[in-house]
Amino acid sequence: MISVVSNNELDKLSYVTKYVSGKEIMSGETGKGLLWKDSGKYVPILDFSSINNEGNMKYL
């Protein structure tokens, strides 16, 4: 699980997903953080649903 939250509105954030070996799987930019009313925090959305490969991955 990856958690990125802020008390203030977030700008877009760049990210890279790689196998532990260093081979890049995907990269992109989050959408602007949206307010999650239940927590009072701003949360960006990252969609990893297109990754269908198994393996050990890291998110940068």
mmCIF file as Biopython writes it, N, C-alpha, C and O atoms, coordinates in Angstrom:
data_model
#
loop_
_atom_site.group_PDB
_atom_site.id
_atom_site.type_symbol
_atom_site.label_atom_id
_atom_site.label_alt_id
_atom_site.label_comp_id
_atom_site.label_asym_id
_atom_site.label_entity_id
_atom_site.label_seq_id
_atom_site.pdbx_PDB_ins_code
_atom_site.Cartn_x
_atom_site.Cartn_y
_atom_site.Cartn_z
_atom_site.occupancy
_atom_site.B_iso_or_equiv
_atom_site.auth_seq_id
_atom_site.auth_asym_id
_atom_site.pdbx_PDB_model_num
ATOM 1   N N  . MET A ? 1  ? 0.847   -1.175  0.000   1.0 0.0 1  A 1 
ATOM 2   C CA . MET A ? 1  ? 0.000   0.000   0.000   1.0 0.0 1  A 1 
ATOM 3   C C  . MET A ? 1  ? 0.892   1.238   0.000   1.0 0.0 1  A 1 
ATOM 4   O O  . MET A ? 1  ? 1.923   1.275   0.671   1.0 0.0 1  A 1 
ATOM 5   N N  . ILE A ? 2  ? 0.488   2.227   -0.745  1.0 0.0 2  A 1 
ATOM 6   C CA . ILE A ? 2  ? 1.203   3.495   -0.805  1.0 0.0 2  A 1 
ATOM 7   C C  . ILE A ? 2  ? 0.261   4.573   -0.296  1.0 0.0 2  A 1 
ATOM 8   O O  . ILE A ? 2  ? -0.887  4.660   -0.731  1.0 0.0 2  A 1 
ATOM 9   N N  . SER A ? 3  ? 0.744   5.386   0.617   1.0 0.0 3  A 1 
ATOM 10  C CA . SER A ? 3  ? -0.096  6.436   1.185   1.0 0.0 3  A 1 
ATOM 11  C C  . SER A ? 3  ? 0.588   7.784   1.025   1.0 0.0 3  A 1 
ATOM 12  O O  . SER A ? 3  ? 1.705   7.983   1.502   1.0 0.0 3  A 1 
ATOM 13  N N  . VAL A ? 4  ? -0.082  8.701   0.357   1.0 0.0 4  A 1 
ATOM 14  C CA . VAL A ? 4  ? 0.412   10.068  0.205   1.0 0.0 4  A 1 
ATOM 15  C C  . VAL A ? 4  ? -0.742  10.981  0.582   1.0 0.0 4  A 1 
ATOM 16  O O  . VAL A ? 4  ? -1.755  11.026  -0.117  1.0 0.0 4  A 1 
ATOM 17  N N  . VAL A ? 5  ? -0.595  11.710  1.684   1.0 0.0 5  A 1 
ATOM 18  C CA . VAL A ? 5  ? -1.660  12.615  2.122   1.0 0.0 5  A 1 
ATOM 19  C C  . VAL A ? 5  ? -1.054  13.942  2.539   1.0 0.0 5  A 1 
ATOM 20  O O  . VAL A ? 5  ? 0.146   14.035  2.801   1.0 0.0 5  A 1 
ATOM 21  N N  . SER A ? 6  ? -1.888  14.963  2.599   1.0 0.0 6  A 1 
ATOM 22  C CA . SER A ? 6  ? -1.439  16.293  2.984   1.0 0.0 6  A 1 
ATOM 23  C C  . SER A ? 6  ? -2.589  17.037  3.657   1.0 0.0 6  A 1 
ATOM 24  O O  . SER A ? 6  ? -3.758  16.788  3.359   1.0 0.0 6  A 1 
ATOM 25  N N  . ASN A ? 7  ? -2.255  17.939  4.556   1.0 0.0 7  A 1 
ATOM 26  C CA . ASN A ? 7  ? -3.263  18.800  5.168   1.0 0.0 7  A 1 
ATOM 27  C C  . ASN A ? 7  ? -3.671  19.925  4.222   1.0 0.0 7  A 1 
ATOM 28  O O  . ASN A ? 7  ? -4.698  20.571  4.426   1.0 0.0 7  A 1 
ATOM 29  N N  . ASN A ? 8  ? -2.867  20.155  3.192   1.0 0.0 8  A 1 
ATOM 30  C CA . ASN A ? 8  ? -3.122  21.209  2.213   1.0 0.0 8  A 1 
ATOM 31  C C  . ASN A ? 8  ? -3.307  20.590  0.838   1.0 0.0 8  A 1 
ATOM 32  O O  . ASN A ? 8  ? -2.918  19.446  0.604   1.0 0.0 8  A 1 
ATOM 33  N N  . GLU A ? 9  ? -3.902  21.352  -0.065  1.0 0.0 9  A 1 
ATOM 34  C CA . GLU A ? 9  ? -4.093  20.868  -1.431  1.0 0.0 9  A 1 
ATOM 35  C C  . GLU A ? 9  ? -2.748  20.510  -2.048  1.0 0.0 9  A 1 
ATOM 36  O O  . GLU A ? 9  ? -1.782  21.263  -1.918  1.0 0.0 9  A 1 
ATOM 37  N N  . LEU A ? 10 ? -2.683  19.362  -2.721  1.0 0.0 10 A 1 
ATOM 38  C CA . LEU A ? 10 ? -1.449  18.884  -3.337  1.0 0.0 10 A 1 
ATOM 39  C C  . LEU A ? 10 ? -1.382  19.253  -4.803  1.0 0.0 10 A 1 
ATOM 40  O O  . LEU A ? 10 ? -2.397  19.254  -5.500  1.0 0.0 10 A 1 
ATOM 41  N N  . ASP A ? 11 ? -0.172  19.568  -5.273  1.0 0.0 11 A 1 
ATOM 42  C CA . ASP A ? 11 ? 0.050   19.683  -6.707  1.0 0.0 11 A 1 
ATOM 43  C C  . ASP A ? 11 ? 0.249   18.281  -7.257  1.0 0.0 11 A 1 
ATOM 44  O O  . ASP A ? 11 ? 0.361   17.320  -6.496  1.0 0.0 11 A 1 
ATOM 45  N N  . LYS A ? 12 ? 0.292   18.165  -8.567  1.0 0.0 12 A 1 
ATOM 46  C CA . LYS A ? 12 ? 0.550   16.868  -9.181  1.0 0.0 12 A 1 
ATOM 47  C C  . LYS A ? 12 ? 1.931   16.377  -8.769  1.0 0.0 12 A 1 
ATOM 48  O O  . LYS A ? 12 ? 2.856   17.173  -8.602  1.0 0.0 12 A 1 
ATOM 49  N N  . LEU A ? 13 ? 2.071   15.052  -8.604  1.0 0.0 13 A 1 
ATOM 50  C CA . LEU A ? 13 ? 3.333   14.436  -8.225  1.0 0.0 13 A 1 
ATOM 51  C C  . LEU A ? 13 ? 3.759   13.442  -9.292  1.0 0.0 13 A 1 
ATOM 52  O O  . LEU A ? 13 ? 2.940   12.662  -9.779  1.0 0.0 13 A 1 
ATOM 53  N N  . SER A ? 14 ? 5.034   13.465  -9.657  1.0 0.0 14 A 1 
ATOM 54  C CA . SER A ? 14 ? 5.569   12.488  -10.603 1.0 0.0 14 A 1 
ATOM 55  C C  . SER A ? 14 ? 5.882   11.195  -9.861  1.0 0.0 14 A 1 
ATOM 56  O O  . SER A ? 14 ? 6.249   11.219  -8.686  1.0 0.0 14 A 1 
ATOM 57  N N  . TYR A ? 15 ? 5.734   10.057  -10.559 1.0 0.0 15 A 1 
ATOM 58  C CA . TYR A ? 15 ? 6.096   8.785   -9.955  1.0 0.0 15 A 1 
ATOM 59  C C  . TYR A ? 15 ? 6.657   7.851   -11.019 1.0 0.0 15 A 1 
ATOM 60  O O  . TYR A ? 15 ? 6.389   8.009   -12.210 1.0 0.0 15 A 1 
ATOM 61  N N  . VAL A ? 16 ? 7.443   6.874   -10.567 1.0 0.0 16 A 1 
ATOM 62  C CA . VAL A ? 16 ? 8.005   5.840   -11.431 1.0 0.0 16 A 1 
ATOM 63  C C  . VAL A ? 16 ? 7.795   4.510   -10.720 1.0 0.0 16 A 1 
ATOM 64  O O  . VAL A ? 16 ? 8.038   4.404   -9.518  1.0 0.0 16 A 1 
ATOM 65  N N  . THR A ? 17 ? 7.347   3.500   -11.448 1.0 0.0 17 A 1 
ATOM 66  C CA . THR A ? 17 ? 7.194   2.149   -10.921 1.0 0.0 17 A 1 
ATOM 67  C C  . THR A ? 17 ? 8.228   1.284   -11.626 1.0 0.0 17 A 1 
ATOM 68  O O  . THR A ? 17 ? 8.283   1.245   -12.856 1.0 0.0 17 A 1 
ATOM 69  N N  . LYS A ? 18 ? 9.051   0.587   -10.835 1.0 0.0 18 A 1 
ATOM 70  C CA . LYS A ? 18 ? 10.107  -0.253  -11.399 1.0 0.0 18 A 1 
ATOM 71  C C  . LYS A ? 18 ? 10.104  -1.611  -10.729 1.0 0.0 18 A 1 
ATOM 72  O O  . LYS A ? 18 ? 9.666   -1.764  -9.588  1.0 0.0 18 A 1 
ATOM 73  N N  . TYR A ? 19 ? 10.612  -2.611  -11.476 1.0 0.0 19 A 1 
ATOM 74  C CA . TYR A ? 19 ? 10.932  -3.877  -10.844 1.0 0.0 19 A 1 
ATOM 75  C C  . TYR A ? 19 ? 12.121  -3.617  -9.935  1.0 0.0 19 A 1 
ATOM 76  O O  . TYR A ? 19 ? 12.858  -2.653  -10.141 1.0 0.0 19 A 1 
ATOM 77  N N  . VAL A ? 20 ? 12.316  -4.455  -8.945  1.0 0.0 20 A 1 
ATOM 78  C CA . VAL A ? 20 ? 13.455  -4.310  -8.046  1.0 0.0 20 A 1 
ATOM 79  C C  . VAL A ? 20 ? 14.757  -4.334  -8.839  1.0 0.0 20 A 1 
ATOM 80  O O  . VAL A ? 20 ? 15.751  -3.746  -8.411  1.0 0.0 20 A 1 
ATOM 81  N N  . SER A ? 21 ? 14.765  -5.006  -9.989  1.0 0.0 21 A 1 
ATOM 82  C CA . SER A ? 21 ? 15.954  -5.066  -10.851 1.0 0.0 21 A 1 
ATOM 83  C C  . SER A ? 21 ? 16.298  -3.714  -11.473 1.0 0.0 21 A 1 
ATOM 84  O O  . SER A ? 21 ? 17.407  -3.524  -11.973 1.0 0.0 21 A 1 
ATOM 85  N N  . GLY A ? 22 ? 15.347  -2.770  -11.444 1.0 0.0 22 A 1 
ATOM 86  C CA . GLY A ? 22 ? 15.579  -1.449  -12.022 1.0 0.0 22 A 1 
ATOM 87  C C  . GLY A ? 22 ? 14.836  -1.207  -13.321 1.0 0.0 22 A 1 
ATOM 88  O O  . GLY A ? 22 ? 14.740  -0.062  -13.763 1.0 0.0 22 A 1 
ATOM 89  N N  . LYS A ? 23 ? 14.299  -2.262  -13.955 1.0 0.0 23 A 1 
ATOM 90  C CA . LYS A ? 23 ? 13.557  -2.108  -15.209 1.0 0.0 23 A 1 
ATOM 91  C C  . LYS A ? 23 ? 12.257  -1.358  -14.937 1.0 0.0 23 A 1 
ATOM 92  O O  . LYS A ? 23 ? 11.480  -1.736  -14.060 1.0 0.0 23 A 1 
ATOM 93  N N  . GLU A ? 24 ? 12.029  -0.279  -15.709 1.0 0.0 24 A 1 
ATOM 94  C CA . GLU A ? 24 ? 10.838  0.539   -15.525 1.0 0.0 24 A 1 
ATOM 95  C C  . GLU A ? 24 ? 9.598   -0.158  -16.064 1.0 0.0 24 A 1 
ATOM 96  O O  . GLU A ? 24 ? 9.613   -0.730  -17.154 1.0 0.0 24 A 1 
ATOM 97  N N  . ILE A ? 25 ? 8.519   -0.100  -15.276 1.0 0.0 25 A 1 
ATOM 98  C CA . ILE A ? 25 ? 7.239   -0.668  -15.686 1.0 0.0 25 A 1 
ATOM 99  C C  . ILE A ? 25 ? 6.343   0.442   -16.216 1.0 0.0 25 A 1 
ATOM 100 O O  . ILE A ? 25 ? 5.769   0.324   -17.298 1.0 0.0 25 A 1 
ATOM 101 N N  . MET A ? 26 ? 6.230   1.497   -15.463 1.0 0.0 26 A 1 
ATOM 102 C CA . MET A ? 26 ? 5.411   2.639   -15.887 1.0 0.0 26 A 1 
ATOM 103 C C  . MET A ? 26 ? 5.828   3.874   -15.112 1.0 0.0 26 A 1 
ATOM 104 O O  . MET A ? 26 ? 6.455   3.779   -14.057 1.0 0.0 26 A 1 
ATOM 105 N N  . SER A ? 27 ? 5.473   5.030   -15.645 1.0 0.0 27 A 1 
ATOM 106 C CA . SER A ? 27 ? 5.719   6.292   -14.951 1.0 0.0 27 A 1 
ATOM 107 C C  . SER A ? 27 ? 4.583   7.229   -15.305 1.0 0.0 27 A 1 
ATOM 108 O O  . SER A ? 27 ? 3.841   6.997   -16.259 1.0 0.0 27 A 1 
ATOM 109 N N  . GLY A ? 28 ? 4.459   8.262   -14.545 1.0 0.0 28 A 1 
ATOM 110 C CA . GLY A ? 28 ? 3.389   9.203   -14.825 1.0 0.0 28 A 1 
ATOM 111 C C  . GLY A ? 28 ? 3.324   10.300  -13.790 1.0 0.0 28 A 1 
ATOM 112 O O  . GLY A ? 28 ? 4.293   10.585  -13.086 1.0 0.0 28 A 1 
ATOM 113 N N  . GLU A ? 29 ? 2.175   10.897  -13.719 1.0 0.0 29 A 1 
ATOM 114 C CA . GLU A ? 29 ? 1.943   12.009  -12.807 1.0 0.0 29 A 1 
ATOM 115 C C  . GLU A ? 29 ? 0.571   11.805  -12.167 1.0 0.0 29 A 1 
ATOM 116 O O  . GLU A ? 29 ? -0.392  11.461  -12.852 1.0 0.0 29 A 1 
ATOM 117 N N  . THR A ? 30 ? 0.487   12.011  -10.888 1.0 0.0 30 A 1 
ATOM 118 C CA . THR A ? 30 ? -0.798  11.883  -10.214 1.0 0.0 30 A 1 
ATOM 119 C C  . THR A ? 30 ? -1.723  13.003  -10.651 1.0 0.0 30 A 1 
ATOM 120 O O  . THR A ? 30 ? -1.282  14.023  -11.179 1.0 0.0 30 A 1 
ATOM 121 N N  . GLY A ? 31 ? -2.983  12.802  -10.428 1.0 0.0 31 A 1 
ATOM 122 C CA . GLY A ? 31 ? -3.908  13.915  -10.573 1.0 0.0 31 A 1 
ATOM 123 C C  . GLY A ? 31 ? -3.728  14.842  -9.373  1.0 0.0 31 A 1 
ATOM 124 O O  . GLY A ? 31 ? -3.039  14.493  -8.415  1.0 0.0 31 A 1 
ATOM 125 N N  . LYS A ? 32 ? -4.327  15.985  -9.424  1.0 0.0 32 A 1 
ATOM 126 C CA . LYS A ? 32 ? -4.253  16.898  -8.295  1.0 0.0 32 A 1 
ATOM 127 C C  . LYS A ? 32 ? -4.946  16.259  -7.096  1.0 0.0 32 A 1 
ATOM 128 O O  . LYS A ? 32 ? -5.974  15.602  -7.260  1.0 0.0 32 A 1 
ATOM 129 N N  . GLY A ? 33 ? -4.406  16.439  -5.908  1.0 0.0 33 A 1 
ATOM 130 C CA . GLY A ? 33 ? -4.983  15.846  -4.714  1.0 0.0 33 A 1 
ATOM 131 C C  . GLY A ? 33 ? -6.412  16.319  -4.473  1.0 0.0 33 A 1 
ATOM 132 O O  . GLY A ? 33 ? -6.723  17.501  -4.617  1.0 0.0 33 A 1 
ATOM 133 N N  . LEU A ? 34 ? -7.268  15.380  -4.106  1.0 0.0 34 A 1 
ATOM 134 C CA . LEU A ? 34 ? -8.665  15.688  -3.814  1.0 0.0 34 A 1 
ATOM 135 C C  . LEU A ? 34 ? -8.914  15.538  -2.320  1.0 0.0 34 A 1 
ATOM 136 O O  . LEU A ? 34 ? -8.300  14.694  -1.668  1.0 0.0 34 A 1 
ATOM 137 N N  . LEU A ? 35 ? -9.796  16.338  -1.786  1.0 0.0 35 A 1 
ATOM 138 C CA . LEU A ? 35 ? -10.097 16.283  -0.359  1.0 0.0 35 A 1 
ATOM 139 C C  . LEU A ? 35 ? -10.897 15.026  -0.048  1.0 0.0 35 A 1 
ATOM 140 O O  . LEU A ? 35 ? -11.951 14.788  -0.639  1.0 0.0 35 A 1 
ATOM 141 N N  . TRP A ? 36 ? -10.395 14.228  0.879   1.0 0.0 36 A 1 
ATOM 142 C CA . TRP A ? 36 ? -11.096 13.053  1.392   1.0 0.0 36 A 1 
ATOM 143 C C  . TRP A ? 36 ? -11.793 13.520  2.654   1.0 0.0 36 A 1 
ATOM 144 O O  . TRP A ? 36 ? -11.164 13.657  3.703   1.0 0.0 36 A 1 
ATOM 145 N N  . LYS A ? 37 ? -13.073 13.763  2.558   1.0 0.0 37 A 1 
ATOM 146 C CA . LYS A ? 37 ? -13.824 14.417  3.636   1.0 0.0 37 A 1 
ATOM 147 C C  . LYS A ? 37 ? -13.758 13.674  4.957   1.0 0.0 37 A 1 
ATOM 148 O O  . LYS A ? 37 ? -13.718 14.306  6.013   1.0 0.0 37 A 1 
ATOM 149 N N  . ASP A ? 38 ? -13.747 12.332  4.925   1.0 0.0 38 A 1 
ATOM 150 C CA . ASP A ? 38 ? -13.721 11.558  6.170   1.0 0.0 38 A 1 
ATOM 151 C C  . ASP A ? 38 ? -12.465 11.814  6.993   1.0 0.0 38 A 1 
ATOM 152 O O  . ASP A ? 38 ? -12.515 11.787  8.222   1.0 0.0 38 A 1 
ATOM 153 N N  . SER A ? 39 ? -11.340 12.063  6.327   1.0 0.0 39 A 1 
ATOM 154 C CA . SER A ? 39 ? -10.085 12.276  7.041   1.0 0.0 39 A 1 
ATOM 155 C C  . SER A ? 39 ? -9.686  13.740  7.107   1.0 0.0 39 A 1 
ATOM 156 O O  . SER A ? 39 ? -8.846  14.120  7.923   1.0 0.0 39 A 1 
ATOM 157 N N  . GLY A ? 40 ? -10.285 14.569  6.249   1.0 0.0 40 A 1 
ATOM 158 C CA . GLY A ? 40 ? -9.888  15.972  6.187   1.0 0.0 40 A 1 
ATOM 159 C C  . GLY A ? 40 ? -8.540  16.172  5.514   1.0 0.0 40 A 1 
ATOM 160 O O  . GLY A ? 40 ? -7.939  17.238  5.646   1.0 0.0 40 A 1 
ATOM 161 N N  . LYS A ? 41 ? -8.052  15.158  4.792   1.0 0.0 41 A 1 
ATOM 162 C CA . LYS A ? 41 ? -6.749  15.219  4.124   1.0 0.0 41 A 1 
ATOM 163 C C  . LYS A ? 41 ? -6.944  15.229  2.612   1.0 0.0 41 A 1 
ATOM 164 O O  . LYS A ? 41 ? -7.964  14.773  2.094   1.0 0.0 41 A 1 
ATOM 165 N N  . TYR A ? 42 ? -5.943  15.759  1.924   1.0 0.0 42 A 1 
ATOM 166 C CA . TYR A ? 42 ? -5.923  15.730  0.460   1.0 0.0 42 A 1 
ATOM 167 C C  . TYR A ? 42 ? -5.171  14.488  0.008   1.0 0.0 42 A 1 
ATOM 168 O O  . TYR A ? 42 ? -4.099  14.182  0.529   1.0 0.0 42 A 1 
ATOM 169 N N  . VAL A ? 43 ? -5.725  13.781  -0.950  1.0 0.0 43 A 1 
ATOM 170 C CA . VAL A ? 43 ? -5.180  12.502  -1.391  1.0 0.0 43 A 1 
ATOM 171 C C  . VAL A ? 43 ? -5.107  12.486  -2.917  1.0 0.0 43 A 1 
ATOM 172 O O  . VAL A ? 43 ? -6.128  12.680  -3.577  1.0 0.0 43 A 1 
ATOM 173 N N  . PRO A ? 44 ? -3.908  12.256  -3.501  1.0 0.0 44 A 1 
ATOM 174 C CA . PRO A ? 44 ? -3.818  12.100  -4.949  1.0 0.0 44 A 1 
ATOM 175 C C  . PRO A ? 44 ? -4.225  10.683  -5.342  1.0 0.0 44 A 1 
ATOM 176 O O  . PRO A ? 44 ? -4.138  9.764   -4.528  1.0 0.0 44 A 1 
ATOM 177 N N  . ILE A ? 45 ? -4.662  10.508  -6.565  1.0 0.0 45 A 1 
ATOM 178 C CA . ILE A ? 45 ? -5.076  9.194   -7.038  1.0 0.0 45 A 1 
ATOM 179 C C  . ILE A ? 45 ? -4.017  8.655   -7.990  1.0 0.0 45 A 1 
ATOM 180 O O  . ILE A ? 45 ? -3.620  9.330   -8.939  1.0 0.0 45 A 1 
ATOM 181 N N  . LEU A ? 46 ? -3.565  7.431   -7.727  1.0 0.0 46 A 1 
ATOM 182 C CA . LEU A ? 46 ? -2.629  6.733   -8.602  1.0 0.0 46 A 1 
ATOM 183 C C  . LEU A ? 46 ? -3.314  5.469   -9.076  1.0 0.0 46 A 1 
ATOM 184 O O  . LEU A ? 46 ? -3.822  4.700   -8.259  1.0 0.0 46 A 1 
ATOM 185 N N  . ASP A ? 47 ? -3.338  5.239   -10.375 1.0 0.0 47 A 1 
ATOM 186 C CA . ASP A ? 47 ? -4.011  4.075   -10.935 1.0 0.0 47 A 1 
ATOM 187 C C  . ASP A ? 47 ? -2.971  3.090   -11.450 1.0 0.0 47 A 1 
ATOM 188 O O  . ASP A ? 47 ? -2.336  3.327   -12.478 1.0 0.0 47 A 1 
ATOM 189 N N  . PHE A ? 48 ? -2.798  1.980   -10.729 1.0 0.0 48 A 1 
ATOM 190 C CA . PHE A ? 48 ? -1.860  0.936   -11.126 1.0 0.0 48 A 1 
ATOM 191 C C  . PHE A ? 48 ? -2.580  -0.254  -11.736 1.0 0.0 48 A 1 
ATOM 192 O O  . PHE A ? 48 ? -1.989  -1.325  -11.875 1.0 0.0 48 A 1 
ATOM 193 N N  . SER A ? 49 ? -3.830  -0.091  -12.099 1.0 0.0 49 A 1 
ATOM 194 C CA . SER A ? 49 ? -4.634  -1.217  -12.585 1.0 0.0 49 A 1 
ATOM 195 C C  . SER A ? 49 ? -4.133  -1.786  -13.919 1.0 0.0 49 A 1 
ATOM 196 O O  . SER A ? 49 ? -4.483  -2.910  -14.277 1.0 0.0 49 A 1 
ATOM 197 N N  . SER A ? 50 ? -3.325  -1.027  -14.649 1.0 0.0 50 A 1 
ATOM 198 C CA . SER A ? 50 ? -2.825  -1.530  -15.935 1.0 0.0 50 A 1 
ATOM 199 C C  . SER A ? 50 ? -1.632  -2.470  -15.769 1.0 0.0 50 A 1 
ATOM 200 O O  . SER A ? 50 ? -1.213  -3.099  -16.741 1.0 0.0 50 A 1 
ATOM 201 N N  . ILE A ? 51 ? -1.072  -2.581  -14.554 1.0 0.0 51 A 1 
ATOM 202 C CA . ILE A ? 51 ? 0.053   -3.489  -14.322 1.0 0.0 51 A 1 
ATOM 203 C C  . ILE A ? 51 ? -0.508  -4.885  -14.099 1.0 0.0 51 A 1 
ATOM 204 O O  . ILE A ? 51 ? -1.195  -5.141  -13.111 1.0 0.0 51 A 1 
ATOM 205 N N  . ASN A ? 52 ? -0.209  -5.781  -15.025 1.0 0.0 52 A 1 
ATOM 206 C CA . ASN A ? 52 ? -0.696  -7.154  -14.938 1.0 0.0 52 A 1 
ATOM 207 C C  . ASN A ? 52 ? 0.412   -8.145  -14.636 1.0 0.0 52 A 1 
ATOM 208 O O  . ASN A ? 52 ? 0.159   -9.345  -14.539 1.0 0.0 52 A 1 
ATOM 209 N N  . ASN A ? 53 ? 1.639   -7.658  -14.484 1.0 0.0 53 A 1 
ATOM 210 C CA . ASN A ? 53 ? 2.791   -8.527  -14.279 1.0 0.0 53 A 1 
ATOM 211 C C  . ASN A ? 53 ? 2.973   -8.838  -12.805 1.0 0.0 53 A 1 
ATOM 212 O O  . ASN A ? 53 ? 2.703   -8.003  -11.941 1.0 0.0 53 A 1 
ATOM 213 N N  . GLU A ? 54 ? 3.433   -10.045 -12.531 1.0 0.0 54 A 1 
ATOM 214 C CA . GLU A ? 54 ? 3.807   -10.395 -11.169 1.0 0.0 54 A 1 
ATOM 215 C C  . GLU A ? 54 ? 5.267   -10.014 -10.968 1.0 0.0 54 A 1 
ATOM 216 O O  . GLU A ? 54 ? 6.018   -9.894  -11.936 1.0 0.0 54 A 1 
ATOM 217 N N  . GLY A ? 55 ? 5.666   -9.827  -9.733  1.0 0.0 55 A 1 
ATOM 218 C CA . GLY A ? 55 ? 7.056   -9.540  -9.439  1.0 0.0 55 A 1 
ATOM 219 C C  . GLY A ? 55 ? 7.205   -8.569  -8.293  1.0 0.0 55 A 1 
ATOM 220 O O  . GLY A ? 55 ? 6.228   -7.990  -7.818  1.0 0.0 55 A 1 
ATOM 221 N N  . ASN A ? 56 ? 8.428   -8.398  -7.856  1.0 0.0 56 A 1 
ATOM 222 C CA . ASN A ? 56 ? 8.728   -7.440  -6.804  1.0 0.0 56 A 1 
ATOM 223 C C  . ASN A ? 56 ? 8.949   -6.088  -7.442  1.0 0.0 56 A 1 
ATOM 224 O O  . ASN A ? 56 ? 9.793   -5.937  -8.325  1.0 0.0 56 A 1 
ATOM 225 N N  . MET A ? 57 ? 8.179   -5.095  -6.989  1.0 0.0 57 A 1 
ATOM 226 C CA . MET A ? 57 ? 8.227   -3.759  -7.588  1.0 0.0 57 A 1 
ATOM 227 C C  . MET A ? 57 ? 8.513   -2.720  -6.523  1.0 0.0 57 A 1 
ATOM 228 O O  . MET A ? 57 ? 8.286   -2.943  -5.334  1.0 0.0 57 A 1 
ATOM 229 N N  . LYS A ? 58 ? 9.015   -1.585  -6.972  1.0 0.0 58 A 1 
ATOM 230 C CA . LYS A ? 58 ? 9.212   -0.455  -6.073  1.0 0.0 58 A 1 
ATOM 231 C C  . LYS A ? 58 ? 8.656   0.790   -6.738  1.0 0.0 58 A 1 
ATOM 232 O O  . LYS A ? 58 ? 8.652   0.903   -7.963  1.0 0.0 58 A 1 
ATOM 233 N N  . TYR A ? 59 ? 8.197   1.703   -5.940  1.0 0.0 59 A 1 
ATOM 234 C CA . TYR A ? 59 ? 7.586   2.937   -6.418  1.0 0.0 59 A 1 
ATOM 235 C C  . TYR A ? 59 ? 8.449   4.099   -5.982  1.0 0.0 59 A 1 
ATOM 236 O O  . TYR A ? 59 ? 8.751   4.249   -4.799  1.0 0.0 59 A 1 
ATOM 237 N N  . LEU A ? 60 ? 8.849   4.931   -6.949  1.0 0.0 60 A 1 
ATOM 238 C CA . LEU A ? 60 ? 9.741   6.062   -6.659  1.0 0.0 60 A 1 
ATOM 239 C C  . LEU A ? 60 ? 9.046   7.357   -6.955  1.0 0.0 60 A 1 
ATOM 240 O O  . LEU A ? 60 ? 9.630   8.426   -6.775  1.0 0.0 60 A 1 
#
